[in-house]
Amino acid sequence: MADILIPILMALVVGYLATVIARVTGTVYIPYLLLLGIIFGPILSLINPQEATLLFYQYIGPIGAAFIILDESSKISRIRLRRVFKPTISLITFVLFVSGILTGLFVILVARTPIWVGFVIGAIISSTDPASIIPSLKKHKIPEVPSTILVSESVFNDPFSYMFLVVVLAIFLPATISSIQVSFFHIGNLWLFLVLSQFVFPVVIAFLLFLLVRLLRISSPNEFREYYTAMILLFGLSSYVLTIIVGGSGYMSIAIFGILAGNYMPRDKEMESYQVFMDDITQFVVIFIFVFLGASIDLAFIRSYLLVGVIIALFLIFVVRPFSVLLAGSIDRQIQFSDLVFVGLEGTRGVFPAILAPTVLIVGIKETSPYLSYWGKAIEAIIIVIIFTSLTIQPLFMGKLKESLNRLQ
């Protein structure tokens, strides 16, 4: 028991320190979680790196992702989303895949990695982060259109980023798919497998479970009231787990369930209490994710790939992402140029790439493959450097960027 409780208590201490530092400096606290996790973990060994690794890989990462996606997806208003539906769709499809592919090619060129490693990194890092972008948007009072686009994109593109990763692994390392996504159904056709696992299974399971929980809420409002939060969590997490069991994307399923719950469940005090509870839980989840990720890092790989990771991060932030967004915006000129520039420069990377970062390493450990384990550690190190660079740079210039773009209008 102490092996689990001590790292958790240390993570909470680190979370408090990171929050204090962020308030004093006026910045986002997530980079400090990652940095303090590294200091408390591999440097000072106050958090055992092996225990942190076990907690992160087996529990905190996948469970934390489910809570974050469920929480943030339930906040997306269908009315606001309808206003920016086309640009949001382009961001979670065209921009995500273009930025992932271009980043992957740049990784191959700069880091001299195997082709599959470059595209794995591109797929993982293509997802933007709701946990860090939403506080920054509120702090700087960003207008509705760009803020709605960024929030909607950051919630929806997590499942699509995971799908992108599955596609890359299915093409380059097909034998690893069974270690990542086990299915009751053997499907030989790759594209049929992707359609069923990433769309059909998640949509059907999420929709059916939502209909059931909504029926219970409406037919038994008094009996349901005391257990409202517990029931939403039960059905939301069930959509995640059941979809994984049948070989589908749990991330896609729980995102769909969250959107349905946030828009079509009765709006009452119980729903407000549920959202407050989820926000509080999500804050703890973010702390655990980044502290344990930092504590589990192999510093030798961080040192080896630090400069490369920073170069890749800067290329992604200032070249690939803005180029992809402006290119998508030129196809459908529904959004103003200044809003496109803002969205292009503020696609912060964070929680979900951190959760996916150790995917190849986990596979390497399961299959006792030194080759996959080595590149898994390299991928994780590069992803962490990119995340840290993104979370350090992008929130800092958000306010000045907004003022500069306002003057140009």
N, C-alpha and C positions, 0 to 999 in steps of 0.2 A: 504493500500500500504506500509506503514512504517513497518508493521509487517513482510513483506517479504524482503524489501530492507535493513533494518538494519542488520538482520542476515547475508545476503549475503555480505554486506560491511565488517562486522566483520570477516567473513570467508576469505575474500580476505586479510585483515590485518594479520590474522593468517597464511595464506599461504605465505605471504611475510616474516614474522618472521621465519617460518619453513625453507624457502629457505636459508635465511641468516645463520641460525644455521647450516644447512647441509653443506654449502660451507665452513664455518669456521672449522667445525669438519671433513670435508671430508667424510661424510656419506650420506645415502639416506634420503630424507626429509620427507617421508611418516610417519615414526613413530612420528616425531615431530608434524605433522598435527593432529594425533590422540591424542597425549598427550596435546597439546595446546587446542584442542577442548574440552577435559575434564576440563582443567583449566578454559577456558573462559566460559564454559557451567555450569555444575552442581556445580563447586567449587565457581567461582566468579559471576555467573549468568549474565555475560555480553552478552551472547547469551542465550535467553530464552530456556530452555530444551524442553518445549512443542512445541514452534515454530520450533525448530530444528528437533524434532521428526516428525512433520507434513511434513516439507520440505523434509526430508530424505525418509520417508516411501512412500509418495505419488508422489514425483517428482524426486528428485536428484538421488535416488538409481536406479530405473528402467530405467529412461531416460539416466543417466550416463553410465549404463552398455551397453546400445545400442550404444552410441557414442564410447566407448572404444573398444568394439568388432569390430565395423565397421572399425575403424581406424587401429587397429593392424592386423586384418585379411587381409586388403588390402596390407600389406607390405610383406606377405609371398610369396616368389617367387616359382612358380611351379617347376622351374629347381632345386633350392636348396632342395625343399621339396622332390622331386623325389629321391635325394641321400640318404635321411634319412627317407624314407617313412615307412619302417617296424618298426624301433625303435619308431618313432613318434606314429604310430598306437598302439603299445604295451603300450606306456605311457598314452595315452588318453583312453585306455580300461582296459587292465590287471592291470597296475600299479595304475591307478586311483581307480578302484574298490577294489583291494587288500589293498591298503593303507587306503581307507575309511573304509573297514570292520575291519581291524586290529585296527585302531584308535578308531572306535566305541566300539569294545570289551574292549579296554584299558580304555576308558571313563567310561563304565559301571562298570568296576572293581575298578577304582581309585575314581571316583566321586560318586559312589553308586547311579547312576541315573536309571530311568526306561529304559528298553531295547530300546524302540523307541527313546528316547532322545540321547542315545549313537550313534545310527546309523544315526540320523539326523545330529549330529555334525560331524561324520565321512564323510557323504556325502557332507556337506557344505565345510569342510576344505580340501577336496581332490583336489581342484582346485588350480593350481599355478597361478602366477600373472605377466602378461606382463608389466604392468605399472612400476613395481619396478625392474624386472629382466633385461629389455632391457637397461636402463641407466647403470646398474652395469656391464653388458657384454661389453658395449662400453668403459666404463672407464678403465677396466682391459684388454682390447684387447684380449678377449677370442677367440681361434681358431674357424674356421667356423663350424666344425661338432658339437661340444657340444653346441655352441651358437645357431645354426639353430634348433637343437633338442629342446632346452629349449624354444625358441621363438615360434616354431610351436606348441609345447605341450601347452604352456600357453594360446595360442589363442583358440585352438581346445577344450581344456578340460573344458572351461567354460560351453558350452552347455551340455557336458556329465555330468558335476557335477550337473547341474540343473536337468537333467534326472534322475540321481542317487537319488537326493532328492525327486523327484516326485514318484519314485519307492518305496522308504522307506515310504513316507506318504501314498501311495496307499495301502501298505501292512498293516501298523500298525494303521493308522488313515484315513481310506478311506473316511469318511465323510468330511474331510478337503479339499479334492481335489477340490471341487466346489468353495472354497474360494480362491484357488491359480490359478486354470486354468479352466476357464469357457469355455464350448464348446457348439456350436449349435447342436452337434450330441451327442445323448445318446448312449454310447457304453458300454455294460455290461461286455464284456470280457476285463480283465485288460491288457493282453499282446497285444491284438489288438489295444486297446486304446493307449498304449505306442508306438507301431510301427507307428501308424497314426499320433499321436500328436508330437512325438519327431523326426520323420524322414520324413515320406511321405509329410505331410502338409508343413513343413519348406522347404524341397528340391524343391517341385513343385512351391511354391509361389516365393521363391528366384530366381529360374531359369527363370521363366516366366517374372518376373519384370526386371531381368538383360537383357534378350533378347530384351525387349521393349526399355530400356534405351540405349542399344548398337545400336539398329536400328535407334533410333532418333539421336544419336551422329554421326553415319556414313552417314546417308541420309541427314542430315542438319548440316554439320560441322560449317558453318558460323553463322547460327542462334543460334546454341547450345553454341558457344564459351563463350559468356558473362555470361551464366547461368550454366556453367558446374558444379561448386561446388554445387549450389543449386539443380540441377537436380539429381546428385548422392545422395545427402542427402535425397531428396524427395523420390526417389525410394528405397534407403536403409532403411530408417525409415518406409516406407510403407510396406516393406517386414516384418519388425518387428511387426508392428501394425496389419496388416491383418492376420498374422499367429496367433497372440494372440487372435484375434477376433474369428477365427474358432476353437480355442482350442488347438493350437500347441505351440511349443517352439519358441518364438520370438528370443531367443538367438541363437539357431541353425540356424534359417533362415537368420539373419543378418550376421552371421559368413560366411555362404555360399555365400551370396551376396557380402560381402567384398572381399573374395578370388577371385571370378569371376571378380569383377570390377578391382582389383589390377593386374590381370594377362591378361585379355582379352579386356580391353578397350584400345584405342589407346594411346601410350606413347608420350605425347606432353607437352607443357608448361602448358596447362590447368590442366592436371592430376597432374603435380608437384605442382601447386598452390593449388589444392584441398588437397593434402597430407600435405602441410605446414599448411593450415587452420585447418585440422583435428588434427594435432599434437598440435596446440595452444589450440584448444577447449578441447582436452583431458586433458591437464595440468590443466585447470580450473575445469574440471569435477572431477579429482582426488582430488583437494583441497577441493571442496565442499563435496564430499563423506566422506572423513575422518574427516573433521572438524565437520560436522553435525552429523556423527555417534558418535564421541567422546562427542559432546555437548548433545546428547540425552541419554547418558548412565545413568543407575541407579547405583550410586556408592556403594550402599549397596550390590548389587550383585557382583560387581567387587571385593569388599573386601572379600566376602564370597568364591569366586571361584578363587582368584588370584593365590594362591599356586598350586591348582589343575590344573589350566590352564597352568601355567609354566611347570609343570611336564608333562602334555600331549603334550605340544609344543616340549619339548626336546625329548620325546619319538618319536614323529612324525619326527622331523628333523634328529636325529642321529640313529634311529633304523628302524622305519617302512618304510620311504621313501627310504633310501639306500638299505634296504633288498629287497623291491619290484622291484626297478630298476635293481639290480644285478640279481635277479631271472628272470626277463624278459630278461635280456641280456644273461643269460646262455642258454635260449631257442633258441635265434637267435644271434649268435656270430658275428654279422656284425660290431659292434662298439668295439673299443679298451677298455680294462678294465679301464684304467685311465680316459677315457671320461665318462664311465658309473659311476665311483665313483664321478666324478665332477657333473654330471647331478643329481645323487642321493642326493648329499649334498646341492645342490643349487636350490631346488624346492621351491622358496619363496612363501609364502602365502600373499594375499593382497586384491585387490579391489573386486574381485568377491565374495569371502567368506564374505567380509564386507557387500556387497549388499544382500546376501542371509541370513545373520545372523538373522535379525528380522522377518523372514518368519513366524515362529510359533507364535511369539508375535502378529503379525498383525492378524493372524487367531484367536488368543485368544481374541483380542479386538473386532473383527468383530462379533464373536459368543458369546461375553460376558461370556467367560469361565475362571474363576479364575485359574483352573488347567492348561490350556494351556498358560494363561498369565504368571503364575509363571515360568513354565518351559521355556517359550519363553524368558523371561528375563535372566534366568540362561544360556540358550544356547547362547544368544547374548553376555553375559559377558565372557563365556569361549572362544568363537570364537575370541573376541577382544583381549583377553590376548594372545591367540595363534598367531594371526596376529602380534601383537606388538613384541612378542618374536622373531618370524621368521624374521620380517623386521629389527630388531635390531641386531640379531646375524649373519644371513647368508650373507648379503652384506659385513659385516666387514671382514670375513675370506676368501672371494672369491679370492682375489689376492694371499694370502699366500697358499691357497689350490692349485691354478694353478701352482705356483712355486714348491711346494712339489711334485705334480704329474709329472711335467716336469722332475724333478731330478730322479724320479723313472723309467722313460722310458729308 
